[in-house]
Amino acid sequence: MREALIVWGGWSGHEPEQCARIIKGWLEEDGFKVYLEDTTEAFADPAIKDLSLIVPIFTMSKIEKEEVANLTAAVEGGVGLGGHHGGMGDAFRDAVDYQFMVGGQWVAHPGNIIDYRVDITRPDDPVMAGLSSFPYHSEQYYMHVDPSNEVLATTTFTGEHASWIDGVTMPVVWKRKHGKGRVFYSALGHVSSEFAVPEMAAILRRGLNWAAR
């Protein structure tokens, strides 16, 4: 049986515990044995190298050097990493090794909660199978991203809330490799109610399964 670890915490505005429990339910339905932890100390456990998947849901906060070293080594060794929004893409802002592994870092969401569009750029990818571009109501993440990411979906900024980024196309969903490990990220999912959006849920659930070894 594949085993997954979900580590939740950090800024409460992203409802990390609620999101963790939704993802736990998905993964259990998909045949995983799932462990839930609420401290970054879980990343320091040598046993994580034997997992199939690790899901961080830990906006901002700090991670100790030995914790991030053990986590990145586990992924380099083949453990999958997957997550969403700030829980993965705005975690541990001072840990550059973590950001290198994720493939991006949040820097802004101009206008805060707004209406925008998610454009599917790889409809041929199994994560995106059967999905078309769709409207979304949430934070539109502006991120610093790794050019080696394999981008599956993007969004385009209008400039309404920051005129100098008018027309900028930004990755929303990507996958990548880090060593032997698969890494998946979706910027969607500010709060747990967004998991009810069919496209958001399908993308994240499929992406986590793709990342898991």
C-alpha positions as a printed Julia matrix, in Angstrom:
213×3 Matrix{Float64}:
   0.0    0.0     0.0
   1.27   3.46   -0.87
   1.79   5.74    2.13
   1.36   9.51    2.23
   2.26  12.13    4.84
   0.3   15.39    5.09
   1.93  18.05    7.28
  -0.36  20.99    8.03
  -0.01  24.24    9.96
   1.14  27.79    9.52
  -1.14  30.72    8.73
  -4.71  29.81    9.71
  -6.34  31.93    7.0
  -5.69  29.16    4.49
  -7.62  26.69    6.66
  -4.8   24.15    6.66
  -6.45  21.55    8.87
  -9.68  21.56    6.85
  -7.75  21.26    3.59
  -5.59  18.5     5.04
  -8.64  16.46    5.98
 -10.17  16.82    2.52
  -6.94  15.67    0.88
  -6.62  12.83    3.38
 -10.06  11.61    2.35
  -9.16  11.72   -1.34
  -5.93   9.83   -0.87
  -7.56   7.17    1.29
 -10.21   6.67   -1.4
  -7.33   6.31   -3.88
  -5.74   3.53   -1.85
  -3.19   5.33    0.31
  -2.48   4.91    3.98
  -2.33   8.53    5.18
  -0.55  10.08    8.14
  -1.47  13.57    9.39
   1.03  15.7    11.33
   0.78  19.32   12.49
   4.43  20.2    13.05
   7.4   20.63   10.71
   9.29  18.24   12.99
   7.64  15.5    10.93
   9.94  16.43    8.04
  12.99  15.46   10.11
  11.89  11.84   10.55
  14.32   9.58    8.63
  11.39   7.29    7.78
   9.9    9.78    5.31
  12.35   8.51    2.7
  10.19   5.39    2.41
   6.91   7.22    1.71
   5.17   7.46   -1.64
   4.02  11.08   -1.21
   4.48  14.12    1.03
   1.91  16.94    1.03
   2.95  20.17    2.81
   0.12  22.52    3.83
   2.11  25.04    5.84
   1.81  28.67    4.72
   4.69  30.94    5.77
   6.21  29.75    9.08
   9.77  28.54    9.55
  11.45  25.23    8.96
  14.65  24.12   10.68
  17.73  23.36    8.57
  17.72  19.68    9.47
  14.02  19.43    8.61
  14.36  20.93    5.14
  17.54  18.94    4.49
  15.8   15.66    5.3
  12.71  16.64    3.27
  14.63  17.62    0.15
  16.81  14.51    0.41
  13.68  12.33    0.58
  12.28  13.92   -2.6
  15.63  13.7    -4.38
  15.58  10.01   -3.49
  12.2    9.44   -5.11
   9.43  10.47   -2.7
   6.71  12.48   -4.45
   5.85  16.01   -3.33
   2.55  17.71   -4.09
   0.45  20.55   -2.82
  -1.54  23.69   -3.46
  -1.74  27.47   -3.06
   0.2   29.01   -0.16
   0.36  25.74    1.71
   3.13  24.63   -0.61
   3.92  27.69   -2.76
   4.33  30.19    0.1
   5.81  27.98    2.8
   9.1   28.62    4.58
  10.04  31.89    2.85
  13.63  31.83    4.13
  14.32  28.24    2.97
  15.72  28.56   -0.54
  16.41  24.81   -0.79
  12.69  24.23   -0.28
  11.78  26.8    -2.97
  14.29  25.24   -5.38
  12.49  21.92   -4.92
   8.96  23.35   -5.33
   9.82  25.3    -8.46
   8.24  28.59   -7.42
   7.41  31.03   -4.66
   4.4   33.29   -4.16
   5.13  37.03   -4.16
   1.74  38.8    -4.66
  -1.98  38.44   -5.33
  -3.0   41.83   -6.78
  -6.6   42.7    -5.97
  -6.84  39.88   -3.42
 -10.02  37.82   -4.07
 -11.01  38.47   -7.69
 -12.51  36.82  -10.76
  -9.98  35.49  -13.25
  -9.53  32.71  -15.77
  -7.45  29.54  -15.63
  -6.25  28.46  -19.08
  -5.37  24.82  -19.67
  -2.14  24.72  -21.66
  -1.61  20.94  -21.75
  -5.0   19.33  -22.4
  -3.15  16.19  -23.5
  -1.67  15.66  -20.05
  -3.5   13.05  -17.9
  -3.81  15.57  -15.05
  -5.84  17.83  -17.36
  -7.77  15.15  -19.25
 -11.28  16.29  -20.15
 -10.84  19.76  -18.65
 -11.27  23.06  -20.47
 -10.23  26.56  -19.42
 -12.49  27.82  -16.64
 -13.37  30.94  -14.62
 -12.16  31.06  -11.02
 -12.86  33.3    -8.03
  -9.96  33.5    -5.59
  -6.52  35.0    -5.2
  -4.72  35.19   -8.53
  -1.2   34.2    -7.57
   1.76  36.14   -8.96
   4.8   33.92   -8.46
   8.49  33.69   -9.13
   8.78  30.43  -11.04
  11.46  28.03  -12.27
  11.77  28.0   -16.08
  12.29  24.22  -15.97
   8.72  23.61  -14.76
   6.38  21.7   -17.06
   3.42  24.09  -17.04
  -0.05  22.58  -17.32
  -2.19  25.72  -16.79
  -1.71  29.48  -16.75
  -3.55  32.7   -15.98
  -3.17  36.14  -17.56
  -3.21  39.34  -15.5
  -5.31  42.27  -16.74
  -3.37  45.04  -15.05
  -6.51  46.27  -13.27
  -4.9   45.92   -9.85
  -1.25  46.49  -10.88
  -0.92  48.26  -14.22
   2.69  47.19  -14.83
   1.78  43.48  -15.06
  -0.95  43.93  -17.68
  -0.81  40.96  -20.04
   1.6   38.89  -17.97
   0.91  35.16  -18.31
   1.66  33.27  -15.09
   1.85  29.51  -14.45
  -0.96  28.21  -12.21
  -0.29  24.46  -12.33
   3.0   22.71  -12.97
   4.93  19.51  -12.51
   8.65  18.92  -12.37
  11.34  16.55  -11.2
  13.61  17.1    -8.21
  16.25  14.4    -8.29
  14.3   11.17   -8.64
  11.15  12.65   -7.09
   8.1   13.99   -8.88
   6.84  17.42   -7.76
   3.34  18.74   -8.46
   1.93  22.19   -7.63
  -1.4   24.0    -8.14
  -1.84  27.64   -7.09
  -5.6   27.14   -6.67
  -7.33  26.61   -3.32
  -7.16  29.64   -1.03
  -9.69  28.15    1.43
 -11.32  24.75    1.84
 -14.59  25.8     0.15
 -12.7   26.04   -3.15
 -12.23  22.27   -3.06
 -15.88  22.12   -4.14
 -14.92  23.6    -7.54
 -14.78  20.5    -9.77
 -11.84  21.63  -11.89
  -9.75  22.66   -8.88
 -10.42  19.36   -7.12
  -9.75  17.21  -10.19
  -6.44  18.95  -10.93
  -5.12  18.68   -7.39
  -6.27  15.11   -6.79
  -4.86  13.88  -10.1
  -1.65  15.81   -9.56
  -1.05  14.28   -6.15
  -1.56  10.81   -7.59
   0.85  11.62  -10.41
   3.51  12.79   -7.96
   3.26   9.74   -5.72
   5.66   6.93   -6.51
